[in-house]
Amino acid sequence: MASRHLARSIVMQSLFEWDFNGKDPKMLGEIVERNKKEFGPGLDEEYPFVDRLIKGTIDNLPKIDKIIEKAAPEWPIEQITAVDRAVLRLGLYELLFGSREEVPPKVAINEAIELAKSFGGESSGKFVNGVLGTVYREIGEPGKDFPTREELAKKREEESASAEASADKEEDAKEKEE
């Protein structure tokens, strides 16, 4: 839906401007309203969607930033470009905390990639795709705590060791039977 894409671009631009100007909570409302008028005239029916995305992203910002840090540990959050940060925050909000009926996970990811390609640098689309794809694959169900790669590796090792131990017990039991 083209109007939803435009609505997301308003959200991304507002998050970018708010972040770039020091994240002053008092400024966010006026930034969003100005961007609605400047970039979304005639999109009045999408303004509630814009407002939900802004509010949800800001309300979940600490959680979202932790997820970004875990999914892209080689990129401290302050070293990620402001545009990519805004796109990732919006994309992760939609992916993890938004309504899956309103925005299915793959739509959230694809929309974020398109925003990154449109507004970010040369490698922004790949970067956003990598981070959101990692989160999507590794967390399973939205709302669960996001495990680190180390935690996932340890869990796989434990499962493998447990499977080996079970196989050894079965083998020992068969030898005793014979």
C-alpha positions as CSV (number, residue, x, y, z in Angstrom):
1,M,0.0,0.0,0.0
2,A,1.7,3.2,-1.2
3,S,0.0,5.4,1.5
4,R,1.4,3.1,4.3
5,H,4.9,3.3,2.7
6,L,4.6,7.1,2.7
7,A,3.3,7.0,6.3
8,R,6.4,5.0,7.3
9,S,8.7,7.4,5.6
10,I,7.1,10.2,7.7
11,V,7.7,8.1,10.9
12,M,11.3,7.4,9.8
13,Q,12.0,11.0,9.0
14,S,10.5,12.1,12.3
15,L,12.5,9.6,14.3
16,F,15.6,10.6,12.5
17,E,15.1,14.3,13.1
18,W,14.2,13.7,16.8
19,D,17.3,11.5,17.3
20,F,19.6,13.9,15.4
21,N,18.5,16.9,17.5
22,G,19.1,15.2,20.8
23,K,16.0,13.2,21.5
24,D,14.1,16.0,23.3
25,P,10.7,14.5,24.2
26,K,9.1,18.0,23.9
27,M,10.1,18.3,20.3
28,L,8.9,15.0,19.0
29,G,5.2,16.0,18.7
30,E,5.9,19.1,16.7
31,I,8.4,17.3,14.5
32,V,5.8,14.6,13.7
33,E,3.1,17.2,13.0
34,R,5.4,19.3,10.7
35,N,6.4,16.2,8.8
36,K,2.8,15.0,8.4
37,K,2.0,18.4,6.8
38,E,5.2,18.6,4.7
39,F,5.4,15.0,3.5
40,G,1.9,13.6,3.9
41,P,-0.7,16.1,2.7
42,G,-3.9,14.3,1.9
43,L,-2.9,11.3,4.0
44,D,-5.1,12.2,6.9
45,E,-6.5,8.6,7.0
46,E,-2.9,7.3,7.7
47,Y,-2.2,9.8,10.5
48,P,-3.4,7.4,13.3
49,F,-1.1,4.8,11.8
50,V,1.8,7.3,11.9
51,D,1.0,8.2,15.5
52,R,0.8,4.5,16.6
53,L,4.2,3.8,15.0
54,I,5.8,6.9,16.7
55,K,4.3,6.2,20.1
56,G,5.1,2.4,20.0
57,T,8.7,3.0,18.8
58,I,9.4,5.6,21.5
59,D,7.7,3.6,24.2
60,N,9.8,0.6,23.4
61,L,13.0,2.4,22.5
62,P,15.2,1.0,25.3
63,K,14.2,-2.6,24.4
64,I,14.7,-1.9,20.7
65,D,18.1,-0.4,21.2
66,K,19.2,-3.4,23.3
67,I,18.0,-5.7,20.5
68,I,20.0,-3.7,17.9
69,E,23.1,-3.9,20.1
70,K,22.8,-7.7,20.4
71,A,22.0,-8.2,16.7
72,A,24.8,-6.0,15.5
73,P,27.5,-6.2,18.2
74,E,30.2,-4.8,16.0
75,W,28.2,-1.6,15.5
76,P,27.6,0.3,18.7
77,I,24.3,2.1,18.5
78,E,25.9,5.6,18.4
79,Q,28.1,4.5,15.5
80,I,25.1,3.4,13.4
81,T,24.1,6.3,11.1
82,A,21.1,8.3,12.3
83,V,19.1,7.2,9.2
84,D,19.8,3.5,9.7
85,R,19.1,3.8,13.4
86,A,15.7,5.4,12.7
87,V,14.9,2.7,10.1
88,L,16.0,-0.1,12.4
89,R,14.0,1.3,15.3
90,L,10.8,1.5,13.3
91,G,11.4,-1.9,11.6
92,L,12.0,-3.6,14.9
93,Y,9.0,-1.9,16.5
94,E,6.8,-3.2,13.7
95,L,8.4,-6.7,13.8
96,L,8.4,-7.2,17.5
97,F,5.8,-5.0,19.1
98,G,3.3,-4.0,16.4
99,S,0.2,-5.7,15.3
100,R,1.0,-8.8,13.2
101,E,-2.4,-8.6,11.7
102,E,-1.9,-5.0,10.6
103,V,1.8,-5.6,9.5
104,P,3.0,-9.1,9.0
105,P,6.7,-9.7,9.9
106,K,7.9,-10.0,6.4
107,V,6.1,-6.8,5.4
108,A,7.8,-5.0,8.3
109,I,11.2,-6.2,7.2
110,N,10.6,-5.4,3.5
111,E,9.3,-1.9,4.3
112,A,12.3,-1.2,6.5
113,I,14.7,-2.4,3.7
114,E,13.0,-0.1,1.2
115,L,13.2,2.9,3.6
116,A,16.9,2.2,4.1
117,K,17.5,2.0,0.4
118,S,15.6,5.2,-0.2
119,F,17.0,7.3,2.6
120,G,20.2,5.7,3.7
121,G,23.7,5.1,2.3
122,E,24.9,2.6,-0.3
123,S,25.0,-0.3,2.1
124,S,22.0,0.7,4.3
125,G,19.6,-1.8,2.7
126,K,21.9,-4.7,3.3
127,F,22.7,-3.6,6.9
128,V,19.0,-3.2,7.8
129,N,18.2,-6.5,6.1
130,G,21.0,-8.3,8.1
131,V,19.9,-6.9,11.4
132,L,16.2,-7.5,11.0
133,G,16.8,-10.9,9.4
134,T,18.9,-12.0,12.3
135,V,16.3,-10.8,14.8
136,Y,13.5,-12.5,12.9
137,R,15.4,-15.9,12.7
138,E,16.8,-15.9,16.2
139,I,13.9,-14.8,18.4
140,G,11.2,-17.0,17.0
141,E,8.1,-15.6,18.7
142,P,7.8,-11.8,19.1
143,G,7.9,-10.6,22.7
144,K,10.4,-13.2,23.9
145,D,13.8,-11.9,25.2
146,F,16.2,-11.7,22.3
147,P,19.1,-14.2,22.9
148,T,22.7,-13.3,22.1
149,R,24.5,-15.3,19.5
150,E,26.7,-16.7,22.3
151,E,23.6,-17.8,24.2
152,L,22.2,-19.5,21.1
153,A,25.6,-21.3,20.5
154,K,25.7,-22.5,24.1
155,K,22.1,-23.8,23.9
156,R,23.0,-25.7,20.6
157,E,26.1,-27.2,22.3
158,E,24.0,-28.3,25.3
159,E,21.4,-29.9,23.1
160,S,24.1,-31.6,21.1
161,A,25.8,-32.9,24.2
162,S,22.4,-34.1,25.6
163,A,21.7,-35.9,22.3
164,E,25.1,-37.6,22.4
165,A,24.6,-38.7,26.0
166,S,21.2,-40.2,25.2
167,A,22.7,-42.1,22.2
168,D,25.5,-43.4,24.5
169,K,23.0,-44.6,27.1
170,E,21.0,-46.4,24.4
171,E,24.1,-48.0,23.0
172,D,25.2,-49.2,26.6
173,A,21.7,-50.6,27.2
174,K,21.8,-52.6,23.9
175,E,25.3,-54.0,24.8
176,K,24.0,-55.1,28.2
177,E,21.0,-56.9,26.5
178,E,23.3,-58.8,24.2
